[in-house]
Amino acid sequence: MNKSAMIRARIEEKLKEDVNKVFDKLGLSTTEAITLFYKQIKLHKGLPFSVKIPNKITKKVFEETDKKKNLIKAGKMENLFDKIEI
């Protein structure tokens, strides 16, 4: 058996609780989940999902929607498509 190494990390308590509920449903321990994550990083030679930094326009839109500014409201999907000109 390979030697094991210890990992210590600080994480928000609520996030930890929520994620542990998911692990429980999957039948995984935290150690097994972290090991799975590390193996995927090794396999992909990077993170196993896309991580992008938003451009200036996207960042501005995120900030505005967080402040509930410049929102497009439509009662029905068809109306939304008309409003955003699709």
C-alpha positions in Angstrom: 0.0 0.0 0.0 1.2 3.5 -0.8 2.1 5.9 2.0 -0.6 8.4 2.7 -0.2 12.1 3.2 -2.3 14.4 5.2 -4.1 17.4 3.7 -5.4 20.3 5.9 -7.7 23.0 4.5 -10.0 25.7 5.9 -13.4 25.9 4.3 -16.7 27.6 5.2 -18.6 25.5 7.7 -21.9 25.7 5.8 -20.2 24.7 2.5 -18.6 21.8 4.3 -22.0 20.7 5.7 -23.8 21.0 2.4 -21.1 19.1 0.5 -20.9 16.3 3.1 -24.7 15.8 2.6 -23.9 15.2 -1.1 -21.0 12.9 -0.3 -23.3 10.9 2.1 -25.9 10.4 -0.8 -23.1 9.2 -3.0 -21.7 6.9 -0.4 -18.4 8.7 -0.3 -16.3 9.8 2.6 -14.5 13.2 2.4 -11.2 11.4 2.0 -12.6 9.3 -0.9 -14.0 12.4 -2.6 -10.7 14.3 -2.2 -8.8 11.3 -3.6 -11.2 11.1 -6.5 -10.7 14.8 -7.2 -6.9 14.5 -7.1 -7.0 11.5 -9.4 -9.1 13.4 -11.9 -6.6 16.3 -11.7 -3.8 13.9 -12.4 -5.7 12.2 -15.3 -6.6 15.6 -16.9 -3.3 17.2 -16.1 -5.4 20.1 -14.7 -8.7 20.8 -13.1 -11.4 18.4 -14.4 -13.7 21.3 -15.2 -13.4 24.7 -16.9 -12.5 27.7 -14.7 -12.6 31.0 -16.5 -12.1 34.6 -15.4 -15.0 36.7 -16.6 -14.2 39.4 -19.1 -15.0 43.1 -18.3 -18.5 43.0 -19.9 -19.5 39.8 -18.1 -18.1 41.0 -14.8 -20.1 44.3 -15.2 -23.3 42.3 -16.0 -22.8 40.1 -12.9 -22.3 43.1 -10.7 -25.4 44.8 -12.2 -27.6 41.8 -11.7 -26.4 41.3 -8.2 -27.7 44.9 -7.6 -30.9 44.1 -9.6 -30.0 46.7 -12.2 -30.7 46.5 -15.9 -32.8 43.3 -15.6 -34.9 42.2 -18.5 -38.4 41.1 -17.3 -40.7 39.0 -19.4 -43.9 37.1 -18.4 -43.4 34.3 -20.9 -40.5 32.7 -22.7 -41.7 34.0 -26.1 -41.7 37.6 -24.7 -38.2 37.2 -23.3 -36.9 36.1 -26.8 -38.5 39.2 -28.3 -37.0 41.5 -25.6 -33.4 40.1 -26.0 -33.9 40.0 -29.8 -33.4 36.3 -30.4 
